[in-house]
Amino acid sequence: MSDALNPAEPIAADAAGPDETEEEPIKQRKNGLYPGVSDELAENMKSGWADTELYELEPIPQAANTAARRAALSARFPGERLVIPAGNLKTRSNDTEYAFRASVEYAYLTGNQTEDGVLVMEPTKTGHDATIYLLPRSDRENGEFWLDGQGELWVGRRHSLTEAEKLYGIPASDVRELAGALREATGPVRVVRGHDAGIEAALTDKVTAERDEELRVFLSEARLVKDEFEIGELQKACDSTARGFEDVVKILDKAEATSERYIEGTFFLRARVEGNDIGYGSICAAGPHATTLHWVRNDGPVRSGELLLLDAGVETHTYYTADITRTLPINGRFDELQKKIYDAVYEAQEAGIAAVRPGAKYRDFHDASQRVLAEKLVEWGLVEGPVERVLELGLQRRWTLHGTGHMLGMDVHDCAAARRETYVDGTLEPGMCLTVEPGLYFQADDLTVPEEYRGIGVRIEDDILVTEDGNRNLSDALPRRSDEVEAWMARLKG
């Protein structure tokens, strides 16, 4: 990585030009090789650049959807100023940053994904006027574009404010002026917390935690029902994820020669080529690692005769993620015990998916899946029945542990701030999207089960859309039944 002129010591004041000495000086790295900038170089860098303004931009595909979401937000909080930040870059190490991902609330309402952005909804007599506050293109007069570590020649071109207005359908202003304006603002205001400390500090004497939480909860619940654009993005995510799983099956021999990391890297390539990123840390759990629910170290061996639990999802360029799990026999064939456990989980998932329909309680799919798993555990003699007793006491949870699913969207565990009465204790509606993912996990050190069970973990997970007349499996491009999985793997391996 090149040695950027980044924070530590200011450059010579005259490099900013005689009329701009009042601005905060651009800083350079403490141990940079250039001690300063000559007047001649500073002047030279100001000119000789072509006009790169983009004049023929069209609105982003979801512009009408984000406008409708802002209208719903406006109707919920009339007469109040609403402040929704994108967030800032976070340091990974010294002067390198993590890849930026805008806050879900901000991206949901604007479609914009750039750091330091802030959406402000100013109250009017008839609703709200929205303004998106962004960093404009880096300044050529004061040298920011080539001297600052976040300047255009270092990290790439930003959209101009005029371009942003065309793309997002929202008036755009310079975010560097926002904090001062917010400090002077009067009247009721709410902010989405946890993303931009500077914006929160500017509002510190104007907001309360309780009122801000009401805003966060509303924006979480607004995402419970997906619009047509969102459903299309979730389908894209599932289709790309299915191709990523196919990629993994094709390289299992290479993973056996290396480790779970080969599987992780293979899926990541698909996610980066077809999407924005992975939607969460991929779980590439081979052998006994499959019994660890969130195994993301992915540093273990991949052995023929064992199972691979692959839980992964591609995130689209608009932040919608799939969340799919398949448990695969590494050599392409389930043995008798593996198949028995796998088929039990498949039967539980089938019962869960069948319970997903409009008007059903959210809990119904979980209860249906758990009943099947409890029945199997009693049938196998691993827990004493009757089944009703097992379910009442939750005894099946020793081997199944987790809930059977969750809402899905721009977060892999979407709508997490929603109230219980609208989510886990709520009723399913068309447009909701959730996972159905039962599993059985027999830990390697579990002395309560026969030795041959120990170290086997199975989960099957699909992304289910609630429709007007039932449900649709968005991830049905991937086989689920054990015999279909074996045939699919054989075909991919040639």
C-alpha positions, 0 to 999 in steps of 0.5 A, spaced: 500 500 500 502 506 498 505 511 503 499 516 503 499 523 506 495 521 512 494 524 519 500 526 523 503 533 522 500 538 517 503 540 511 506 547 509 500 552 510 502 555 503 500 549 500 493 550 501 493 557 497 493 564 500 485 564 501 484 558 504 489 558 510 483 558 515 481 551 513 483 545 517 490 543 514 491 537 510 495 532 514 501 527 512 503 521 515 509 522 521 514 518 517 512 520 510 518 521 505 516 528 503 517 533 508 512 538 505 509 541 498 513 546 494 509 552 492 510 550 484 507 543 485 501 546 489 500 550 483 501 545 478 496 540 481 490 545 481 490 545 473 490 541 467 484 536 469 479 534 465 471 535 467 469 529 469 462 531 472 457 525 470 451 529 466 447 523 464 445 520 470 439 516 471 435 515 478 437 508 482 432 503 481 430 503 488 429 511 488 421 510 488 421 505 493 426 509 498 421 515 497 415 511 499 419 509 505 421 516 507 414 518 506 412 512 511 417 515 516 414 522 515 407 520 517 409 516 523 413 522 526 410 529 524 413 535 526 419 532 528 426 533 525 429 526 523 437 524 523 439 518 520 447 517 519 450 512 514 456 512 519 464 513 519 470 509 517 472 504 522 480 503 523 482 496 522 489 497 524 493 504 524 491 508 518 488 502 514 480 502 515 475 496 514 471 496 508 465 501 509 458 498 510 453 504 511 448 503 516 441 499 514 437 505 516 440 510 512 441 505 506 434 503 506 431 510 506 436 513 501 439 507 497 446 511 498 452 507 501 457 512 502 461 514 509 459 520 513 452 521 509 446 523 513 439 523 511 435 529 515 428 530 514 426 537 516 419 538 518 414 542 514 406 544 515 405 538 510 410 533 512 418 533 511 423 535 506 429 530 506 436 532 504 442 528 504 448 530 506 454 528 503 462 529 502 462 533 496 468 531 491 475 532 494 477 540 493 482 541 487 484 548 490 486 546 497 490 540 494 485 535 498 484 531 492 491 528 492 494 530 499 489 527 503 488 520 505 481 520 503 482 524 497 480 522 490 487 520 487 488 515 493 481 512 494 477 514 488 472 519 485 466 521 490 459 523 486 458 531 486 452 533 490 449 535 483 450 527 481 448 525 488 441 529 487 440 525 480 441 518 483 437 518 489 432 523 488 434 527 494 437 534 495 444 534 497 448 538 501 455 538 504 455 534 510 461 538 513 456 544 514 451 539 518 454 538 525 454 546 526 447 547 523 444 541 528 447 545 534 443 551 532 437 547 531 430 548 535 424 543 536 423 536 537 429 531 534 430 524 533 437 521 531 439 513 529 444 512 534 450 508 534 453 510 527 456 517 527 459 520 534 460 527 531 452 528 529 450 525 536 455 530 539 451 535 536 445 533 538 446 531 545 442 536 549 436 535 544 435 528 544 433 522 549 434 515 548 427 513 549 425 517 543 431 515 539 429 508 540 422 509 538 425 511 531 430 505 531 424 500 532 420 504 527 425 503 522 426 496 524 419 494 523 418 498 517 422 492 514 418 486 516 414 486 509 419 487 503 416 491 497 417 488 490 424 491 489 427 488 496 424 481 494 427 481 487 434 483 491 433 477 495 432 472 489 438 475 486 442 473 493 439 466 493 441 465 486 448 467 487 449 463 493 446 457 490 452 458 484 457 459 490 455 452 493 456 449 486 463 452 486 464 449 493 462 442 491 466 442 485 473 444 489 472 439 495 478 435 493 482 441 493 479 443 500 481 436 502 488 437 500 488 444 504 483 446 509 476 449 510 479 455 508 479 453 501 471 452 501 471 459 505 475 463 499 471 459 494 465 462 496 467 469 497 470 469 490 462 468 488 460 473 493 465 478 490 464 477 483 456 477 483 455 481 489 457 486 494 460 481 499 458 476 503 452 477 508 456 474 514 462 470 516 461 464 512 460 457 516 465 452 513 464 447 518 467 440 516 467 434 521 465 435 528 466 443 527 459 442 524 456 441 531 459 449 533 453 453 531 457 459 528 464 456 526 467 461 522 474 460 524 474 455 518 481 453 519 480 445 520 481 439 516 476 437 510 476 429 510 472 424 506 467 420 510 465 426 514 460 432 513 461 439 511 456 444 514 456 450 509 452 456 512 453 462 507 450 468 503 451 472 498 450 480 499 447 484 493 450 490 491 444 493 495 445 490 501 440 484 501 443 477 503 441 470 502 442 465 508 442 458 506 445 452 509 446 445 506 450 439 509 454 435 504 457 428 505 464 430 503 465 424 499 458 425 495 455 419 499 451 419 506 453 413 510 447 410 514 447 414 520 449 420 517 443 419 512 438 418 518 440 424 522 440 428 515 433 425 513 430 427 520 432 434 519 429 434 512 423 432 515 423 437 520 424 443 515 419 440 511 414 441 517 417 448 518 416 450 511 409 448 511 407 452 517 409 458 513 403 462 510 399 469 511 395 469 518 400 464 521 403 465 528 410 467 527 412 461 532 408 456 528 414 454 523 419 453 529 414 449 533 412 444 527 420 443 526 421 442 533 416 437 534 419 433 529 426 433 532 423 431 539 419 425 536 426 423 532 430 424 539 425 420 543 424 414 537 432 414 537 432 413 545 436 419 546 431 422 550 425 419 554 418 421 552 413 422 551 414 428 546 409 433 549 414 432 556 420 433 551 417 439 548 414 442 555 421 442 558 425 443 552 429 437 553 430 437 545 435 443 545 441 439 548 441 437 541 438 442 537 440 449 541 437 454 536 431 457 534 428 455 527 429 461 523 429 469 523 427 475 519 431 476 513 433 482 509 438 488 509 441 484 515 442 477 516 438 477 522 433 483 520 428 487 523 432 485 530 430 492 533 422 490 532 418 489 538 416 482 540 409 483 539 410 485 531 416 480 530 416 473 534 409 474 537 406 477 531 403 474 525 406 472 518 404 477 512 405 477 505 412 480 503 415 477 509 421 473 508 424 468 513 429 463 514 427 456 516 433 452 519 432 446 523 438 442 526 441 437 530 448 437 533 451 431 537 457 434 540 464 430 540 464 430 547 457 428 549 457 422 553 449 421 553 449 419 546 452 413 542 459 414 540 457 413 533 453 420 533 458 424 536 461 429 532 455 429 527 452 436 525 446 437 520 443 443 519 438 445 512 436 452 511 432 456 506 429 463 505 422 463 505 418 468 502 410 469 505 406 469 499 398 471 498 396 464 498 402 460 502 410 461 501 415 461 496 422 458 497 427 463 494 433 458 495 430 452 491 435 452 486 439 448 491 437 440 492 435 438 499 432 431 500 438 426 501 438 423 495 437 429 491 443 432 494 447 426 492 445 426 485 447 433 485 454 433 487 455 427 483 453 431 477 457 437 479 463 433 480 463 430 473 
